[in-house]
């Protein structure tokens, strides 16, 4: 049985990293309890009361541990991953796993020199059953050739409970690195694109409760040799919405469209994971809540068999590079100043 440990407990995404690996059949050897957010630690203990705290160095040095996962402060994830890989362990990190071009080069070098796996859990694809359905339908040709995606990633700010690093772009990488990596990942996979170019990118500040340099809005236009894409991310989920964000994806094909409403149906259907398909036969709603998730199971198989079925290593690096390029080139919009 694969054994793993958690190092980096600063974001609630740690819950689905650990939960997903356990559900897929791995055994957790412990977690490093250090955190910048005591609420996250308390929530983790509530969800996983049987897991034991262990020091970071003991976890890294334990030869029986095969995988390290991490939801540390974003700018610390790459260094944790490199330390783990150089101790013979595969790695799964929360997004963004890389916050600078320097980190990207260092992680690339560590992967090449150690032969270990560096995987980023793009949760808006990997823990959303409706995305599994959308990918399957697109691969089956349900809407013909995919020629464009529009990905929207609104989030609720929850300003009062955020730790200080959340508002420091040097720590989280900027809004396009932090959030839009999800939509870049989805664009590449759905359109079958190995790479893309950044045709346009922008970040900005429009909110009235945060400092003027906090990036609460971002957008990207992508182009590949197969398709084009548009991405918008923001921190403006209204308080009246019954979830943290109304994540949407529209996939345009030559013979139809797919729209994914990941977290709610604003028309009133209960639950999450709604998909709307329009094709030559008409329109229909598909409840995707029972669609099996595959990422964690495939990742564990990859660590045992040294394969790349969950996600190729080059895809991880390409998504990270494109997010960094978009962030670096972004124009500034809105009322604040960069």
Protein Blocks (a to p, Z undefined) as FASTA:
>chain_A
ZZdddehjfbfklmmmmmmmmmnopacfbdcfbdfblklmmmmmmmmmmbccddfklmmm
mmkbmbdcddddfklmmmmmmmmmmnopacdddddfbfbfklmmmmmmmmmmnopacddd
dfklmmmmklmmmmmmmmnopnopafbdcddddddfklmlpcfklmmmklnopaklmmmm
mmmmmmmmmnopabdcdfbdcdddfbfkbcfkbcfbdcdddddfkbccddddddkbcfkl
cbfbdcddddddfkbccdddfkbcfkopgcehiaddddfkbccdddfklpccfklmmmmm
mmmnopafkbcfklmmmmmmmmmmmmmmpccedjbdZZ
